[in-house]
Amino acid sequence: MPEFDIPGHVTSWLVGMPELGSIQRPYEISRTFGIWDGALDPTRDSTYKFLDAFIGEMAALFPDDYLHFGGDESNGADWKANPGIVAFMKAHSMKSTDQLQTYFSTRVLALVNKHHKQMVGWDEILTPGTPKDAVIQSWRGVDSLAVAAKQGNRGILSAPYYLDAMKTAERMYLDDPIPEYSTANTTLTSDQQKLILGGEVCMWAEQITPQTVDSRVWPRTAALAERFWSPRRTRDIPDMYRRLAVESIRLDGLGLTHISGPESGLRQLAGSEAAATQLSVLISTLSPVPFHERYKQQKTSQLTPMGNAVDYTRPDPPLREDLRLQVDRYLTSTSTAEHNAAHEQLQALFQSWIAFGPTLDALAPEHPKLNQLTLRRSQLSKLGQLGLQALTSIESHTASTAAWTDEQNALLKTAADHSELTDFIILPPLQQLIDTAGKH
């Protein structure tokens, strides 16, 4: 299903056809990202004449029953700055640009229906006057989706499923497309729930490359596909991860590069397979920060170089769930053999966190991009020491001192910050070990 976003997000249209704009001025393609004032003029018949021809052409090209016409993030600035548009609003008793957008959406919907398609729009087009045959897609949350359903509009939920937010598969898996509660905190009726068509997995492309796109999309999308076809009561997270690991290998066998792409990137950063193996120890403990956090730190634009250390970290990497399970087995297993095996595995893992550092320190002068994770390298070594010390305390049944506990908690707090465009994914199990060590 294609999306042609109108009346805002049309700068590229107005570069070629400035006469469609609400304000006549030179337009140019921007290399930075954001929300611009440019918008189609909703008061001129020539706008709808153009859209009629455009929709007719697109309807012939795309066989799907639905055409998406956006409607999001149109800030109304150019409409308010045009005296003719302001006069139009006054003549039609419109008190806000929201009402003008409803007028625009209604006319576009008529054109879409004329060409035997169904219109989808983002939740900004939802007002009490929105026609009932417009499908509302919510990127802002379940509340607007519930309002749409109560109003009689069909809906699609996107809000929790933006992959660029770098949420774990677990967090997104627990968010069902059918919200249990509306803004009034009352459950939707069964008929209203039937109006919710499902969900959409979303991925912004400003911070990805052909080498990294698969690692940002897969395997989390497989978990969301299951979420969309499963009832809400299907919520077994450990079993979901068990099956997702199998599916990840199947996807790899199909030629997707969510595993091989980051591995190749690490070799480019480190300069050799052996060094990449050491770098992977650090990378396995990290995930990229969410899209907006990266934009804030990096001021990303179309000219921002990719291929940095953060680009080869994976959202929700396998170690996150593996470490949680290892620590859980170590702390709760009633089997001596299982407890001892978990202890040995954790000990080896923590030792690897300490041992990798000197190798990367020696490589950094010749491979400067390794210095992008200088703080994280130092922190991981300390976290490895934390883990070993906690294991020693637990195994000896000797409670750690209050001073040691305070020091380690301070380390975890600092390590939890968004730093060097990355987040640690290993901190909650380490907190469990600190808490347990303090009780012995």
RAUR-V640786 format. One record per residue. RES is the residue in one letter. SS is DSSP state (H for helix, E for strand, - for the rest). PHI is phi in degrees with one decimal (NA if undefined). Layout:
# RAUR-V640786
RES_SS_PHI / RES_SS_PHI
This chain:
# RAUR-V640786
M_-_NA / P_-_-80.4 / E_E_-120.6 / F_-_-121.5 / D_-_-78.3 / I_-_-142.9 / P_-_-85.2 / G_-_-95.3 / H_-_55.4 / V_-_-121.1 / T_H_-55.6 / S_H_-64.8 / W_H_-66.0 / L_H_-74.1 / V_H_-60.7 / G_H_-88.2 / M_-_-134.5 / P_H_-60.9 / E_H_-65.3 / L_H_-80.2 / G_E_-77.4 / S_-_-73.7 / I_-_-123.4 / Q_-_-84.9 / R_-_-155.8 / P_-_-67.7 / Y_-_-117.5 / E_-_-144.2 / I_-_-69.5 / S_-_-94.7 / R_-_-95.2 / T_-_-107.0 / F_-_-108.0 / G_-_163.7 / I_-_-112.0 / W_-_-107.2 / D_-_-76.1 / G_-_-55.1 / A_-_-153.0 / L_E_-63.8 / D_-_-80.7 / P_-_-83.7 / T_-_-101.9 / R_-_-100.5 / D_H_-63.7 / S_H_-63.1 / T_H_-61.8 / Y_H_-75.8 / K_H_-64.3 / F_H_-63.7 / L_H_-63.9 / D_H_-59.8 / A_H_-66.5 / F_H_-65.1 / I_H_-63.4 / G_H_-60.8 / E_H_-66.4 / M_H_-68.9 / A_H_-62.7 / A_H_-76.0 / L_H_-80.3 / F_-_-110.1 / P_-_-76.1 / D_-_-61.5 / D_-_-70.5 / Y_E_-110.0 / L_E_-126.0 / H_E_-98.7 / F_-_-121.0 / G_-_59.5 / G_-_92.0 / D_-_-91.1 / E_-_53.5 / S_-_-91.7 / N_-_-81.6 / G_-_77.7 / A_H_-62.4 / D_H_-69.7 / W_H_-65.0 / K_H_-68.9 / A_H_-86.4 / N_-_-103.1 / P_H_-58.0 / G_H_-65.9 / I_H_-70.0 / V_H_-61.4 / A_H_-66.0 / F_H_-60.9 / M_H_-61.6 / K_H_-64.3 / A_H_-66.2 / H_-_-104.4 / S_-_56.6 / M_-_-94.0 / K_-_-93.5 / S_-_-149.4 / T_H_-69.1 / D_H_-61.4 / Q_H_-67.3 / L_H_-65.7 / Q_H_-66.2 / T_H_-62.6 / Y_H_-60.2 / F_H_-62.0 / S_H_-61.4 / T_H_-64.4 / R_H_-70.8 / V_H_-65.7 / L_H_-58.1 / A_H_-61.9 / L_H_-69.1 / V_H_-62.3 / N_H_-63.5 / K_H_-58.0 / H_-_-96.6 / H_-_64.1 / K_-_-124.1 / Q_E_-110.9 / M_E_-91.9 / V_E_-115.9 / G_E_-144.2 / W_E_-67.9 / D_H_-66.7 / E_H_-63.8 / I_H_-81.2 / L_-_-79.9 / T_-_-139.1 / P_-_-56.5 / G_-_-95.7 / T_-_-66.0 / P_-_-57.3 / K_-_-71.1 / D_-_-91.2 / A_-_-85.3 / V_E_-87.5 / I_E_-99.2 / Q_E_-107.3 / S_E_-100.6 / W_-_-103.1 / R_-_-106.0 / G_-_137.6 / V_H_-70.7 / D_H_-61.5 / S_H_-67.7 / L_H_-66.0 / A_H_-66.9 / V_H_-61.8 / A_H_-61.2 / A_H_-62.7 / K_H_-66.1 / Q_H_-84.9 / G_-_99.5 / N_-_-93.8 / R_-_-70.7 / G_E_-146.1 / I_E_-131.5 / L_E_-101.6 / S_-_-117.9 / A_H_-50.0 / P_H_-83.9 / Y_H_-110.7 / Y_E_-80.0 / L_H_-64.6 / D_H_-70.1 / A_H_-74.2 / M_-_60.0 / K_-_-69.5 / T_-_-72.9 / A_H_-57.7 / E_H_-59.3 / R_H_-61.8 / M_H_-74.2 / Y_H_-62.9 / L_-_-81.8 / D_-_-95.8 / D_-_-90.4 / P_-_-59.3 / I_-_-92.3 / P_-_-69.8 / E_-_-75.2 / Y_-_-134.0 / S_-_-93.6 / T_-_-63.3 / A_-_-85.9 / N_-_62.0 / T_-_-120.0 / T_-_-70.2 / L_-_-73.5 / T_-_-71.1 / S_H_-62.5 / D_H_-67.0 / Q_H_-68.7 / Q_H_-62.8 / K_-_-66.6 / L_-_-76.4 / I_E_-86.3 / L_E_-76.3 / G_E_151.1 / G_E_-131.7 / E_-_-133.5 / V_-_-85.1 / C_E_-120.6 / M_-_-146.0 / W_-_-74.0 / A_-_-107.4 / E_-_-65.2 / Q_-_-117.4 / I_-_-128.9 / T_-_-131.7 / P_-_-55.3 / Q_-_-75.9 / T_-_-106.9 / V_H_-60.6 / D_H_-62.8 / S_H_-69.5 / R_H_-83.9 / V_H_-95.4 / W_-_-115.9 / P_-_-91.5 / R_H_-57.4 / T_H_-61.3 / A_H_-63.8 / A_H_-65.4 / L_H_-71.8 / A_H_-58.4 / E_H_-65.5 / R_H_-57.3 / F_H_-69.3 / W_H_-101.2 / S_-_-107.8 / P_-_-70.0 / R_-_-59.5 / R_-_-72.1 / T_-_-79.0 / R_-_-141.9 / D_-_-81.4 / I_H_-68.4 / P_H_-56.5 / D_H_-70.5 / M_H_-60.4 / Y_H_-67.3 / R_H_-60.3 / R_H_-74.8 / L_H_-66.7 / A_H_-63.6 / V_H_-65.9 / E_H_-65.1 / S_H_-60.5 / I_H_-68.1 / R_H_-62.9 / L_H_-62.7 / D_H_-60.1 / G_H_-66.6 / L_-_-80.3 / G_-_105.9 / L_-_-70.3 / T_-_-113.8 / H_-_-67.3 / I_-_-99.4 / S_H_-72.2 / G_H_-61.2 / P_H_-61.6 / E_H_-61.9 / S_H_-63.7 / G_H_-61.8 / L_H_-65.3 / R_H_-65.0 / Q_H_-68.0 / L_H_-68.2 / A_H_-93.2 / G_-_90.4 / S_-_-162.7 / E_H_-65.6 / A_H_-63.7 / A_H_-67.7 / A_H_-63.9 / T_H_-61.7 / Q_H_-67.9 / L_H_-63.7 / S_H_-63.8 / V_H_-60.6 / L_H_-70.8 / I_H_-61.0 / S_-_-65.2 / T_-_-96.1 / L_E_-121.3 / S_E_-130.9 / P_E_-70.0 / V_-_-67.6 / P_-_-60.4 / F_H_-49.8 / H_H_-69.2 / E_H_-67.2 / R_H_-64.4 / Y_H_-60.9 / K_H_-64.8 / Q_H_-78.4 / Q_H_-105.3 / K_-_53.1 / T_-_-59.5 / S_-_-139.9 / Q_-_-65.7 / L_-_-99.2 / T_-_-70.5 / P_-_-65.7 / M_-_-97.7 / G_-_78.6 / N_-_-95.9 / A_H_-55.9 / V_H_-61.0 / D_H_-69.8 / Y_H_-108.3 / T_-_-85.6 / R_-_-117.0 / P_-_-61.8 / D_-_52.2 / P_-_-65.4 / P_H_-56.4 / L_H_-61.5 / R_H_-57.8 / E_H_-75.1 / D_H_-61.8 / L_H_-67.4 / R_H_-58.4 / L_H_-68.3 / Q_H_-62.0 / V_H_-66.4 / D_H_-63.3 / R_H_-63.7 / Y_H_-63.4 / L_H_-86.5 / T_H_-119.4 / S_-_-66.0 / T_-_-92.6 / S_-_-92.0 / T_H_-60.8 / A_H_-63.5 / E_H_-68.0 / H_H_-60.6 / N_H_-65.9 / A_H_-64.9 / A_H_-64.6 / H_H_-61.9 / E_H_-65.0 / Q_H_-64.6 / L_H_-65.7 / Q_H_-61.0 / A_H_-64.7 / L_H_-64.0 / F_H_-64.7 / Q_H_-64.7 / S_H_-66.7 / W_H_-66.1 / I_H_-82.4 / A_H_-77.6 / F_H_-72.2 / G_H_-56.3 / P_H_-57.9 / T_H_-61.8 / L_H_-69.9 / D_H_-60.8 / A_H_-71.4 / L_H_-81.7 / A_H_-54.9 / P_-_-59.7 / E_-_-91.6 / H_-_-131.2 / P_H_-57.7 / K_H_-64.7 / L_H_-65.3 / N_H_-72.3 / Q_H_-66.7 / L_H_-120.7 / T_H_-60.8 / L_H_-64.6 / R_H_-64.5 / R_H_-61.6 / S_H_-64.8 / Q_H_-66.0 / L_H_-65.5 / S_H_-60.1 / K_H_-68.1 / L_H_-67.8 / G_H_-63.7 / Q_H_-64.2 / L_H_-56.1 / G_H_-60.9 / L_H_-64.0 / Q_H_-65.0 / A_H_-65.8 / L_H_-62.4 / T_H_-60.4 / S_H_-64.1 / I_H_-67.1 / E_H_-66.0 / S_H_-88.1 / H_-_55.9 / T_-_-117.0 / A_-_-64.4 / S_-_-68.4 / T_-_-74.8 / A_H_-62.7 / A_H_-64.5 / W_H_-64.6 / T_H_-60.2 / D_H_-62.8 / E_H_-64.9 / Q_H_-71.2 / N_H_-63.7 / A_H_-65.3 / L_H_-63.2 / L_H_-63.1 / K_H_-63.1 / T_H_-66.9 / A_H_-67.3 / A_-_-78.8 / D_-_-67.9 / H_-_-69.6 / S_E_-133.5 / E_-_51.3 / L_-_65.1 / T_E_-133.9 / D_E_-127.8 / F_E_-73.4 / I_-_-111.4 / I_-_-111.1 / L_H_-75.0 / P_H_-57.2 / P_H_-63.9 / L_H_-65.6 / Q_H_-63.0 / Q_H_-60.1 / L_H_-66.4 / I_H_-61.0 / D_H_-63.1 / T_H_-67.9 / A_H_-60.4 / G_-_-74.3 / K_-_-97.1 / H_-_-78.9
